[in-house]
Amino acid sequence: MLKTVEIQGLAARRGAFRLLMAVLWQGRPLDGALDHALQGVSQSNDRALARSIASYTLRYLQEWDDLIDSTTAKPLPDDSRARMVLRLALTQAFVLNLPHHAVVATALPLIEGGPRRLVHGILGRLLRSDISASPSPRLPVAFAERWQKNYGDETVAALELAGARKPQLDLCLKDHTKIEHWLATFGAISLLAGHVRLPPDSPPVPELPGFQDGAWWVQDLAAQLPATLVGAKQGETIIDLCAAPGGKTLGLAATGATITAVDNDGKRMKLVIENLKRTGLAAKCIVADGLKWSPPQLVDAVLLDAPCSATGTYRRHPDVLHLRDSNKLADICAVQAALLDRALGWLKPGGRLIYAVCSLEPEEGEHQIASALIRHKNIRLVPVNPVEISSVLFDAITPDGCIRTLPSMINSEGGLDGFYIARLIKISA
Ligand code: SAM
């Protein structure tokens, strides 16, 4: 009986193909699609390769499509298998620098019943030409246009540069006083109290020292700012609304304040509980809809990390720019405003609310706070004092004392996610 021999590395490419399909054809987030798309890809290095091929393909999608279209008189359909396979192959050849013979050998079987000769011809032609991956892959047109209007041409160019590579890993320490020890352990830098930025290409998270002991958690530098700006003190009562998977809950719990974490997604709340267990920190976890639930007593502070388009995270999650439908922005903004109104009602007089979104869209950030200040006459902005953050982040402070980070900021230190953060105080009941 004849035995079929699987081409070496084909399993990873099949996985990458299924991942790309999940994002572009089914509109599923890349991380959410991993388990299903990588079924049968058993080796951890193959799984990592599949993820890497798919996520770099999303970063370079515009460039690859231009190249592919330059080789055909009639463009291949946008959603065709042939175009998908070519996109994946170009990433392997020109971003991951894999040997061209391996790229071709693993691309052709993915065509299945499709135009194998055509794909072989296009790929051969492109691989023979003198191509190098741009250091600034273009953003999807809809986002380039939006951000050009909101931030200008120069910032869009800087945002494209920021999107080329996967960013370094950031950690947040449970005990900020141990910073020197962890910087020495990892050969790392720190850009905020308790923040540790690892050198590029660090080992997988579970293999890093301190993970099992819960000495730190993974959290982008910008995502560490909201909990810092709460300024939580021991004895205070604080609600972390929209808490899962819990990065900010951990930051608040580490201060010794009494924390209640609320999220309406029970599955995601399990991650908060796991994270609290691993780090040995405490918070009361409640699965509830913030639009219906109320705390039994008024509290000193609320951190509202509202659900949002997440467009500020496109460096780590390039899929966000291929999933978002700008028509849905109005719906998500309505939820953000409703959650803001609810959360303001939970504050004691003198209580503070930190509003955060990992979005680059002013509708979800600046406009939300401007509208809240009109709707509620009993709230004021409390400007961020530069001493509360590190000097490298001063440019992120807006004229009215809020925070607007862009992935293009602190580029020489490795950038950060895009966030908008505002701090409000309730001056009377
Ligand atoms: N704060 C989290 C962290 O630092 O790990 C990230 C929060 S994520 C941006 C937004 C969260 O809002 C999601 O976990 C989602 O389940 C939750 N959410 C959305 N609508 C909600 C609602 N009506 N009530 C409570 N939670 C909600």
Residues whose N, C-alpha, C, O or C-beta is under 5 A from the ligand:
A	BS01	SAM	C242 A243 A244 P245 G246 G247 K248 V262 D263 N264 D265 R268 A288 D289 G290 L291 D305 A306 P307
